[in-house]
Amino acid sequence: MTSTNSSPIRLVIHGGAGTISRSRLTPEREQAYRQVLAESLTAGHAVLKAGGSSVDAVIAAIVVMEDSPLFNAGKGAVFSHEGRNELDASIMEGVTRMAGAVAGVTSIRNPIRAAHAVMTNSAHVMLIGHGAETFAAEQGLTIVDPAYFYTQHRWDQLQKAIAKEQVVRDHDMESSAPLPNGDEKYGTVGAVALDCYGNLAAGTSTGGLTNKRYGRVGDSPIIGAGTYADNRSVAVSATGSGEIFIRAAAAFNTAAQVRLQQIPVAEAADRTLAEIATLGGDGGLIVLNAAGNFAARFNTSGMYRGAIGDDGIARTGVFPADPIS
């Protein structure tokens, strides 16, 4: 049943930020990305329009991107040095600041659902590896053979990275050596939502870095770094240089500026990204407050992103000049 609450509804998503070039992103590829972004927005909006929670909207939106091979999350995840797809995800709701996360999982089809199960059905915030997979199975989540995550272009990307002894950030397609087959797949996916009850939520999901080693985990499953939500300020999901976003506590940093300094969401995001730049990093943030005001900011040449509100119109963008509001 649709709620009659006066609070606006809003969903903002991202599919990764990086050095996206118009010369390499063909119109056909751009349309493919925009189509999945629109499907993600439509799925999350349907939850919100029906009176569902911001948490459920975030999950619905992210699952669409996890199930697409276009993004580095779920089905489209990159390979580690050992030839595994090691997935991370987190989710947080803004009312009680409950949160859940999983890291280094290899057999959970939708890590964002596992993060939610950790938040709602355990006494913990983060579970990793085999333990997280056991928990997810006990919760009745879809478990798949790790081969489900195999895609040829990701495997080719790993072989090229190993040959060059590089760790490849998935959202950098214009590194010193072009990725195989003109690979234009970008990292981390995320969503922030505001429901009709005025509650915020945020979620993030990723496959990490191509050729990562030693169980590396980035910012995406770390509450306060890649994900944060607080009804008193904002909901945030990040994408970019994971190690730098951790060091800058990027998501919490942004929320704290809004709550304590009362500055606009776009300015808070820009300040955080400026700090990240001074530390040698780059990327993007989506930020949403309880009034429905949002920003999708990045200090790279592009970020896959989109937004949808009460009017139900899904707006998507890639490059800086693309409007999503």
C-alpha positions in Angstrom: 0.0 0.0 0.0 1.3 3.4 -0.9 2.1 5.6 2.0 0.4 9.0 2.4 3.3 10.3 4.5 4.5 13.8 3.3 8.2 12.9 3.2 9.6 12.8 -0.3 11.1 9.6 -1.7 14.5 9.5 -3.3 17.0 7.0 -4.6 20.5 7.8 -5.9 22.9 5.2 -7.2 26.4 4.9 -8.6 28.2 2.3 -10.7 31.8 3.5 -10.1 33.9 6.5 -10.9 37.1 6.7 -13.0 38.9 8.0 -16.1 35.9 7.4 -18.4 36.7 8.7 -21.9 34.1 9.5 -24.6 36.6 8.3 -27.2 36.5 4.8 -25.7 33.0 4.6 -24.4 31.0 3.9 -27.5 27.3 5.0 -27.7 26.3 1.4 -27.6 28.3 0.7 -24.4 27.1 3.9 -22.8 23.5 2.9 -23.5 24.0 -0.5 -22.0 25.3 1.0 -18.8 22.5 3.5 -18.7 19.9 0.8 -19.2 21.1 -1.2 -16.2 21.3 2.0 -14.1 17.7 2.8 -15.1 16.6 -0.7 -14.2 18.3 -0.4 -10.8 16.6 2.9 -10.2 13.2 1.5 -11.3 13.6 -1.5 -9.0 14.4 0.7 -5.9 11.7 3.2 -6.7 9.1 0.5 -6.9 9.9 -0.4 -3.3 9.7 3.2 -2.1 6.5 4.0 -4.0 4.8 1.1 -2.4 5.7 2.4 1.0 8.7 0.1 1.5 11.8 1.0 3.6 14.9 2.8 2.4 16.9 -0.3 3.3 14.8 -2.5 1.0 15.1 0.0 -1.8 18.8 0.1 -1.5 19.0 -3.7 -1.7 16.6 -3.9 -4.7 18.7 -1.3 -6.5 22.1 -2.9 -5.8 20.9 -6.4 -6.6 20.2 -5.3 -10.2 23.7 -4.1 -10.5 25.2 -7.1 -8.8 23.4 -9.4 -11.3 24.8 -7.5 -14.3 28.2 -8.3 -15.7 28.7 -4.7 -16.6 29.8 -3.6 -13.1 32.5 -4.8 -10.7 30.1 -6.3 -8.2 28.5 -9.7 -8.0 28.4 -11.3 -11.5 30.8 -8.7 -13.0 33.4 -9.0 -10.2 37.1 -8.9 -11.0 39.6 -11.6 -10.2 42.1 -11.7 -7.4 45.7 -12.7 -8.0 44.8 -16.3 -7.1 42.0 -16.4 -9.7 39.1 -16.0 -7.3 36.3 -13.5 -7.2 36.3 -12.1 -3.7 33.3 -9.9 -3.0 32.6 -7.3 -0.4 29.4 -5.4 0.6 27.9 -3.3 3.4 24.6 -1.7 4.3 23.5 0.8 7.0 20.2 2.4 8.0 19.9 5.8 9.4 17.4 5.4 12.2 19.4 3.4 14.7 22.6 3.3 12.7 22.4 -0.5 12.5 24.8 -1.8 9.9 26.0 -5.1 8.4 28.9 -6.1 6.1 30.6 -9.1 4.5 34.1 -9.3 3.0 36.1 -11.8 0.9 33.1 -14.0 0.1 33.3 -16.2 -3.0 29.9 -18.0 -3.3 27.2 -15.6 -2.2 25.3 -14.5 -5.3 24.2 -11.2 -3.9 26.6 -9.9 -1.2 24.3 -7.0 -0.4 21.7 -9.4 0.8 24.3 -11.1 3.0 25.3 -7.7 4.5 21.6 -7.1 5.3 21.3 -10.5 7.0 24.3 -9.7 9.1 22.7 -6.4 10.1 19.3 -7.8 10.9 19.9 -11.4 12.0 23.2 -11.4 13.9 24.9 -9.6 16.8 27.7 -8.5 14.5 28.5 -5.9 12.0 31.0 -7.6 9.7 31.6 -11.3 8.8 34.3 -12.4 6.4 35.2 -15.4 4.2 34.0 -18.9 4.9 32.2 -17.8 8.1 30.2 -15.2 6.2 29.3 -17.8 3.6 28.2 -20.3 6.2 26.0 -17.7 7.8 24.5 -16.7 4.5 23.6 -20.3 3.7 22.0 -20.7 7.1 19.9 -17.5 6.3 18.6 -19.1 3.1 20.4 -16.8 0.8 21.3 -17.9 -2.7 24.7 -19.7 -2.8 26.4 -20.4 -6.1 29.4 -22.2 -7.4 32.2 -19.7 -7.6 32.3 -20.4 -11.4 29.1 -18.3 -11.6 31.2 -15.2 -11.3 33.5 -16.1 -14.1 33.5 -13.9 -17.2 36.1 -14.1 -19.9 37.0 -10.4 -20.1 37.6 -10.3 -16.4 39.9 -13.4 -16.6 41.8 -11.8 -19.5 42.1 -8.6 -17.5 43.7 -10.6 -14.7 46.2 -12.3 -17.0 47.3 -8.9 -18.4 47.7 -7.4 -14.9 49.7 -10.4 -13.7 52.0 -10.2 -16.8 52.6 -6.5 -16.0 52.8 -7.1 -12.2 50.1 -4.5 -11.7 47.2 -4.1 -9.4 44.5 -2.7 -11.6 41.8 -0.4 -10.2 38.7 -1.4 -12.0 37.5 2.2 -12.3 40.6 3.2 -14.2 40.3 2.2 -17.8 43.0 4.6 -19.1 46.0 3.2 -17.1 49.4 2.9 -18.7 48.2 -0.2 -20.5 44.7 -0.4 -22.0 42.5 -3.2 -20.6 41.7 -6.1 -22.9 38.9 -5.7 -25.4 38.6 -2.0 -24.6 37.3 -2.9 -21.1 35.1 -0.1 -19.8 33.7 -1.8 -16.7 34.0 0.3 -13.6 34.1 -0.7 -10.0 32.0 -0.5 -6.9 28.2 0.0 -7.1 26.2 1.7 -4.4 22.9 3.3 -3.5 21.4 5.7 -1.0 17.7 6.1 -0.4 15.1 8.1 1.5 11.7 6.5 2.2 8.3 8.0 2.8 8.8 7.8 6.5 11.9 10.1 6.4 14.4 7.3 6.9 17.8 7.1 5.2 19.8 4.1 4.2 23.0 3.4 2.2 24.7 0.4 0.7 27.8 -0.5 -1.3 29.0 -3.6 -3.1 32.2 -4.5 -5.0 34.6 -7.1 -6.4 37.6 -5.0 -5.3 40.8 -4.7 -7.4 42.0 -6.9 -10.3 45.0 -8.9 -9.2 44.6 -8.0 -5.5 46.5 -10.3 -3.0 46.6 -11.4 0.6 42.9 -11.1 1.3 42.9 -7.3 0.5 39.7 -5.5 1.5 38.9 -1.9 0.5 36.5 0.7 1.8 33.3 -0.7 0.4 32.4 -3.1 3.4 33.8 -0.7 6.0 31.2 1.3 7.8 32.3 5.0 7.9 34.7 4.6 4.9 32.6 3.3 2.0 29.1 3.4 3.5 27.4 5.5 6.1 23.8 6.5 7.0 22.5 8.7 9.8 19.0 10.3 9.8 20.6 13.3 11.5 22.7 14.1 8.5 23.0 12.0 5.3 23.4 8.6 3.7 26.6 8.1 1.7 28.1 5.5 -0.7 31.6 5.8 -2.0 33.6 4.6 -5.0 37.3 5.1 -5.7 40.7 4.6 -4.2 39.7 2.2 -1.4 42.8 2.5 0.8 42.6 6.3 0.7 38.8 6.4 1.4 39.5 4.2 4.5 42.3 6.6 5.7 40.0 9.6 5.2 36.9 7.8 6.8 35.3 9.3 3.7 31.6 8.4 4.3 31.6 9.4 8.0 33.7 12.4 7.2 31.0 13.7 4.8 28.1 12.9 7.1 29.9 14.7 10.0 30.4 17.8 8.0 26.7 18.0 7.2 25.6 17.3 10.8 28.1 19.4 12.7 28.9 22.2 10.3 25.5 22.4 8.7 26.9 22.7 5.2 25.2 21.6 2.0 25.6 18.0 0.9 27.4 18.9 -2.3 29.9 21.0 -0.5 30.5 18.3 2.1 31.2 15.8 -0.7 33.5 18.1 -2.5 35.5 18.8 0.7 35.9 15.1 1.4 37.0 14.4 -2.2 39.5 17.3 -1.9 41.0 15.8 1.2 41.2 12.4 -0.6 43.0 14.1 -3.4 45.6 15.5 -1.0 46.3 12.0 0.1 46.8 10.8 -3.5 43.4 9.3 -4.2 40.3 10.0 -6.4 36.8 8.7 -6.8 33.2 9.7 -6.1 30.5 10.0 -3.5 26.7 9.9 -3.6 25.1 11.8 -0.7 21.4 12.2 0.3 19.8 14.0 3.2 16.4 13.6 4.9 14.9 16.5 3.0 15.6 14.7 -0.3 18.5 16.9 -1.3 21.3 14.9 -2.9 24.7 15.2 -4.7 26.7 12.9 -6.9 30.2 14.3 -6.9 33.5 13.0 -8.3 37.0 14.2 -9.0 37.5 11.9 -11.9 36.5 12.3 -15.6 33.2 10.4 -15.0 31.0 8.4 -12.8 28.2 6.1 -13.7 25.2 7.4 -11.6 21.5 8.0 -11.5 18.6 9.4 -9.4 14.9 9.0 -9.2 12.3 10.7 -7.0 8.6 11.2 -6.5 8.0 11.8 -10.2 9.3 8.2 -11.0 11.5 9.4 -13.8 14.9 7.6 -13.8 17.7 10.0 -14.8 21.2 8.6 -15.5 24.6 10.1 -16.2 28.2 9.3 -17.0 30.1 12.5 -17.6 30.2 15.7 -15.6 27.7 17.6 -17.8 25.1 14.9 -17.6 22.2 16.1 -15.4 20.5 13.6 -13.0 18.3 16.1 -11.2 
